[in-house]
Amino acid sequence: MGKTLLKRAGLLIGTLLLVSVLAFLAFSVVPGDPTDSILGIEATEEQRMALRAQLGLDQPIHQRYWSWLTAFVTGDFGQSYKYDMPVSRLVAAQAKVTLVLAAVSFVLIVVISLPLGLISARHRGGIVDRAVTVLTQVTMSVPNFIMGLGLMFLFALVLKWFEPKYVPLEDGLGAHLRFMVFPALAIALPKSAMTVKLLRGSILGEMGQDYIRTAYSKGNSQGSALWRHVLRNAMIPVVTFLAMAIGDIMAGSIVVEQVFSIPGLGRILISSIGNRDYPVVQAIVVLLAGVVVGCNFLADLLYRVMDPRIDGR
């Protein structure tokens, strides 16, 4: 097991290095010059050359990458071209908002999908199962931003359950979370639908195994067999999916933040791309990749807790 974890850790580090290379190269070869955004179109060529030298943009690309990487691993993400402040401080301020949105979305996915998946599996072929199936099919087909617009129209404009205006954490945790529930729903509903289908299929697959028939022969009811035997094994692929879904949740947050005008990583990322503020963009891309890869690594550890037979091959 120790060797397997070391291999996984090596894969994690290798993946992050590859992402860092791609992120750095992508924003180094795209058209446009950061000096144009900083100095404006009326700047002279001498001013641009002086600024490029000041920012280190006149160095060879491999040298710039190595300098950036060695500073990044120590927590120095560089200086924002646009805001003239450390990228780490800028990203940290926006990340708090996005992390709250992602956390609320993840909780909603679990709260919505697990009960519906269990109910749908227990009432296979019934009215409830068919209704849940139709609902999940419809929900999965709706993109995040359309879902966000629909929820805003329904709950803000029609039902008037909330004001479509961002409520900062400084105005109170309760008010902040009440606002966050609605954009979080736009992210959570499509993923909840996928989780329901996965959990239902996994439970039904386990219910047909020999050990369940043995449990029935010993006098266990369907509910008892489900809770005591089926659910633990059926949850393994669900845990995998939820770990992988965290990356989609973060990506969905970037889109939904634009719909609800939330000042999170999405807003600063899109603004920085437009302004050619590459240190900010590179830091956000690598950090998001780190979240995704790290969650998949933690999922590997959970597999061994839930089912020691998994050897991590």
Salt bridges, closest charged atoms under 4 A:
ASP33 OD2 - ARG52 NH1 2.93
ASP36 OD1 - ARG48 NE 2.85
ASP129 OD2 - ARG200 NH2 2.85
ASP210 OD1 - ARG213 NH2 2.08
ASP248 OD2 - LYS191 NZ 2.74
ASP300 OD2 - ARG8 NE 3.27
ASP307 OD2 - ARG309 NH2 2.83
ASP311 OD2 - ARG313 NH1 1.72
